[in-house]
Amino acid sequence: MALLNLQLKDFRNIRHGRLVPASGINVLAGPNGSGKTSILEAIHYLGVGRSFRTHLTGRVIQQGEPAFTLFARVQQSEGEGLPVGLSKTRSGDTRLKVAGRQAERLADLAHILPIQLIHPEGYNLLTGGPKLRRAYLDWGLFYSRPEFFAAWGRYRRLLKQRNALLRQLRPWRELGYWDPQLVAAGEALSAHRQDYADAIAPVIAAMAADFLPEFEFSFDFFRGWDRQTGLATVLEQGFERDASLGYTQAGPHKAEIRIKARGMPVQDLLSRGQLKLLVCAMRLAQGLYLKQQSGQDCIFLIDDFASELDQHKRGLLAARLKELQAQVFISAIDINQLGDMITRDNSKLFHVKQGEITETQECKQANE
């Protein structure tokens, strides 16, 4: 899985941009504000359907323009590649195209472009709320289990219906039709997550041992309710409080994966730099596991992260990415900080300045 080309129109400060990346390492070099991170953001938008920098669409569209447009060709097998496109207006209207045809769901694009993002604020995966770690599990399931997305969607719909009834202060008996369906959907969803958490935990542990050998990590999946009690019982026992709050307190929508070291939650023990390394290991582990299970490659986006790694850790990161044979896009102010990252033959260097993108020379030559 790799981008064969990428075109940007009216995306942040890039009025018209185009690049033909290498299938290996691609370095985007330039000063702050040049637009290099915007290229990563555009790739992320194509694969995820949203920005990792803002939730406000208007900030992504170039000033004075009504919309932005992104286009790419994605190499899935031999051939010219699959064309995909995304356009979004200031009002939030979105148009998606896959192979020249209108697509209805962002999931249609996401299936084509598995994206892993490593960036300076990525440690929030561990310090932020359970929603982020739940999303981490769901990302892996989305790509590794075709039936997961339907199960996830069914549970969300039923949960929304139950919460609506709770807000209407309906009596318990009126939930009798919905709760058995919610329980069945919730337990199926939780089983998927439990299986994935059990499978990915040793992969993360092995990867983390390279980056943080001084720690031994434990991983515990919390399904969102007490493991000794069935979901049906939990919902029945919690009905009065759910009704007073207007939402369902327990269930898969409260799930997460809890990570500890030396008996303590990692967010309470590790430094910010160590948390970033652990997140890096978690992202690499997901890419490795996906490749092992399906043969599908991730595209890795690394935003100004390598500059915070010492030379040894940069070498480890470069080695792991090389083993994955992944397509990688790295933003950097000073490419000398990325010496260990850009020694592969299959690499390109792009200089970005005031929204203009120029392919300058092979990364290997630039590093000599």
VENWOVEN-V193051 format. One record per pair of residues at least 6 apart in sequence whose C-alpha atoms are under 7 Angstrom apart, sorted by the first residue. I is the first residue (numbers start at 0). J is the second residue. If there is no record, write none. Layout:
[[I | J] [I | J]]
This chain:
[[0 | 73] [0 | 74] [0 | 75] [0 | 295] [0 | 296] [0 | 297] [1 | 22] [1 | 73] [1 | 74] [1 | 298] [1 | 326] [2 | 20] [2 | 71] [2 | 72] [2 | 73] [2 | 74] [3 | 19] [3 | 20] [3 | 72] [3 | 73] [3 | 74] [4 | 18] [4 | 19] [4 | 20] [4 | 71] [4 | 72] [5 | 17] [5 | 18] [5 | 19] [5 | 70] [5 | 71] [5 | 72] [6 | 16] [6 | 17] [6 | 18] [6 | 69] [6 | 70] [6 | 71] [7 | 13] [7 | 15] [7 | 16] [7 | 17] [7 | 68] [7 | 69] [7 | 70] [8 | 14] [8 | 15] [8 | 16] [8 | 67] [8 | 68] [8 | 69] [9 | 15] [9 | 60] [9 | 61] [9 | 64] [9 | 67] [9 | 68] [10 | 59] [10 | 60] [10 | 61] [10 | 67] [11 | 37] [11 | 59] [11 | 60] [11 | 61] [12 | 34] [12 | 61] [12 | 354] [13 | 34] [13 | 354] [13 | 355] [16 | 355] [16 | 356] [20 | 347] [21 | 345] [21 | 346] [21 | 347] [22 | 326] [22 | 345] [23 | 324] [23 | 325] [23 | 326] [23 | 327] [23 | 345] [23 | 346] [24 | 326] [24 | 327] [24 | 328] [24 | 341] [24 | 345] [24 | 346] [24 | 347] [25 | 327] [25 | 328] [25 | 329] [25 | 346] [25 | 347] [25 | 348] [26 | 328] [26 | 329] [26 | 330] [26 | 347] [26 | 348] [26 | 349] [27 | 35] [27 | 329] [27 | 330] [27 | 331] [27 | 348] [27 | 349] [27 | 350] [27 | 351] [28 | 35] [28 | 330] [28 | 331] [28 | 332] [28 | 333] [28 | 334] [28 | 349] [28 | 350] [28 | 351] [29 | 35] [29 | 331] [29 | 332] [29 | 350] [29 | 351] [29 | 352] [30 | 332] [33 | 351] [33 | 352] [33 | 353] [33 | 354] [34 | 351] [34 | 352] [34 | 353] [34 | 354] [35 | 330] [35 | 351] [36 | 302] [36 | 330] [39 | 300] [40 | 50] [40 | 51] [43 | 50] [43 | 114] [44 | 50] [45 | 85] [45 | 108] [46 | 108] [46 | 109] [46 | 112] [46 | 113] [46 | 114] [47 | 109] [48 | 105] [56 | 89] [56 | 91] [57 | 89] [60 | 66] [60 | 67] [65 | 88] [65 | 89] [66 | 86] [66 | 87] [66 | 88] [66 | 89] [67 | 86] [67 | 87] [67 | 88] [68 | 85] [68 | 86] [68 | 87] [69 | 84] [69 | 85] [69 | 86] [70 | 83] [70 | 84] [70 | 85] [71 | 82] [71 | 83] [71 | 84] [72 | 80] [72 | 81] [72 | 82] [72 | 83] [73 | 80] [73 | 81] [73 | 82] [74 | 80] [74 | 81] [81 | 98] [82 | 97] [82 | 98] [82 | 99] [83 | 96] [83 | 97] [83 | 98] [84 | 95] [84 | 96] [84 | 97] [85 | 94] [85 | 95] [85 | 96] [86 | 93] [86 | 94] [86 | 95] [87 | 93] [87 | 94] [95 | 101] [95 | 102] [95 | 103] [96 | 102] [110 | 142] [113 | 297] [113 | 298] [114 | 297] [114 | 298] [114 | 299] [115 | 282] [115 | 297] [115 | 298] [115 | 299] [115 | 300] [116 | 299] [116 | 300] [116 | 301] [117 | 279] [117 | 300] [117 | 301] [117 | 302] [117 | 304] [118 | 301] [118 | 302] [118 | 303] [118 | 304] [119 | 302] [119 | 303] [119 | 304] [121 | 275] [121 | 278] [122 | 274] [122 | 275] [122 | 278] [124 | 131] [124 | 132] [125 | 266] [126 | 266] [129 | 254] [129 | 255] [132 | 255] [132 | 256] [133 | 254] [133 | 255] [133 | 256] [136 | 192] [136 | 196] [139 | 285] [140 | 147] [140 | 195] [141 | 147] [141 | 148] [143 | 289] [143 | 293] [150 | 184] [150 | 188] [151 | 188] [153 | 184] [154 | 181] [154 | 184] [154 | 185] [157 | 181] [158 | 181] [161 | 177] [162 | 245] [162 | 246] [162 | 247] [165 | 241] [165 | 242] [165 | 245] [165 | 246] [166 | 242] [166 | 245] [168 | 242] [182 | 230] [182 | 231] [185 | 250] [185 | 251] [189 | 222] [189 | 251] [193 | 220] [196 | 220] [200 | 218] [202 | 284] [203 | 280] [203 | 281] [203 | 284] [204 | 216] [206 | 280] [206 | 284] [207 | 277] [207 | 280] [210 | 276] [210 | 312] [214 | 260] [215 | 260] [216 | 258] [216 | 259] [216 | 260] [217 | 258] [217 | 259] [217 | 260] [218 | 256] [218 | 257] [218 | 258] [218 | 259] [219 | 256] [219 | 257] [219 | 258] [220 | 255] [220 | 256] [220 | 257] [221 | 254] [221 | 255] [221 | 256] [222 | 251] [222 | 254] [222 | 255] [223 | 249] [223 | 250] [223 | 251] [223 | 252] [223 | 253] [223 | 254] [224 | 249] [224 | 250] [230 | 250] [241 | 247] [241 | 248] [258 | 264] [258 | 265] [259 | 265] [286 | 296] [286 | 297] [287 | 323] [289 | 295] [290 | 296] [296 | 325] [297 | 325] [298 | 325] [298 | 326] [298 | 327] [299 | 326] [299 | 327] [299 | 328] [300 | 327] [300 | 328] [300 | 329] [301 | 328] [301 | 329] [301 | 330] [302 | 329] [302 | 330] [303 | 330] [303 | 331] [305 | 313] [305 | 337] [306 | 336] [313 | 339] [313 | 340] [314 | 339] [317 | 339] [317 | 340] [338 | 366] [341 | 362] [341 | 363] [342 | 363] [343 | 363] [344 | 363] [346 | 361] [346 | 362] [347 | 360] [347 | 361] [347 | 362] [348 | 358] [348 | 359] [348 | 360] [348 | 361] [348 | 362] [349 | 356] [349 | 357] [349 | 358] [349 | 359] [350 | 356] [350 | 357] [350 | 358] [350 | 359] [351 | 357]]
